Amino acid sequence: MKAIVTCGPSCEPIDRVRRMTNFSTGELGVRLANALTVAGVETICLKGEQATWRGESRASRTIAYATNNDLLGKLKAEAQAGRVDAVFHAAALCDYRVSRILNASGSEVGGAKIPTGGGALTMTLEPTAKVIAQLRPLFPEALLVGWKYELDGDRAEALEKAFAQIASKQTTACVVNGAAYGSDFGLCEPPDSVANFPDKAELCAGLVRWMIQRCGSD
């Protein structure tokens, strides 16, 4: 069996020195990749360059990525390399990229390093490509697991968003967590199944069992 785990944050450049990113550490994805590897699954871990968690990676291969498009390119390469049984898309990707930067007088600025002495800047952000929307075309036969990290709302709303992601992105399942969901993790499968895990270790163990069971029954 072969699996891909994406984890950590992507980044999008402001100039050649500065970038936008988020607070994802990559810990959960690395732990999942390790658990899959220990269980005998050939595992490729695609880890964001800005991930701050420095725990050991036991994956068969660990490959760094930078931007959303960089990650998508690496996923395409893995899809072309041969069969993949499961993709666990735990990466926390940038939703926006910088399309234009204006100075205080309204003139567009750029360059390798934007000068800091010119006063306030206004950045125009445009949506980035949704990598999760490309997973089913790339891996038509694979188990696909997305993630929903929700901070606002309540548990019912977080679950509604998780099941909506499954339907719209044609994934097999979705892991939901965050303050809106509570302190635990939920593994959602259609039409309405939710398996709960109290912490990261139990979630990783549960996902390994889930993959092995699903692949064995196919």
C-alpha positions, 0 to 999 in steps of 0.5 A, a space after each residue: 500500500 502507498 499513501 501521501 500525506 500533505 502537511 504544514 503551511 504553504 507560503 505565498 511571496 510578497 517579494 523575494 524576501 517576504 512572504 505570507 504564511 500561517 501558523 500550521 506546524 506540520 506536527 499532525 501530518 508528520 505523526 500520521 506519516 510516521 504511523 502509516 510507515 510503521 504500519 508498513 505503508 509506503 508513505 510520501 510526506 509532502 511538508 511545507 518549508 515553513 513547518 516549525 515542528 522538528 520531530 523525526 520523519 520516518 516517511 519513505 520520502 519527505 519532500 518540501 514544498 513552498 507555494 500551493 502551486 508547488 505542492 500541486 506540481 509535486 502531487 501531479 508528479 506522484 500521481 504520474 509515478 504510479 498507484 497511490 492508495 490514499 491521500 491524507 491532505 492535512 496541509 494548511 494552505 494559503 487561501 490568497 496570494 498577492 496580485 498587486 502592491 500599491 504605495 501611498 500615492 497609488 503607484 504600483 511597486 515591486 522589485 526583489 525587496 520592496 523598500 520600507 521607507 516609502 510609507 504605507 502599502 496596499 496589497 491586493 489579494 486574489 484567491 489561490 487555486 484550491 489544491 483539494 479540488 484537484 485531488 480526485 482528478 489526479 487520484 481517481 481510485 484513491 481514498 481521499 481525506 480532507 481536513 476542516 479546521 474550524 474556529 467560529 461557530 459550533 460543533 454542528 456547523 463544523 460538521 456541516 462544513 466537513 460533509 459539504 467539503 466531502 460532497 463538493 470536492 469528491 473526497 472519501 472522508 474529512 477530518 474536522 477539528 478546531 475550537 468550533 468542533 471541540 478538543 477532539 477530532 472527528 472523522 466524517 464519512 458520508 452519509 452521516 458517520 462521525 468517529 471521534 478521537 480524543 487526541 492526535 495520537 489516537 487520530 493517527 492510529 485510527 486513520 491507519 486502521 481506517 486506511 488498511 481496512 478500506 484498502 483491504 475491503 476493496 
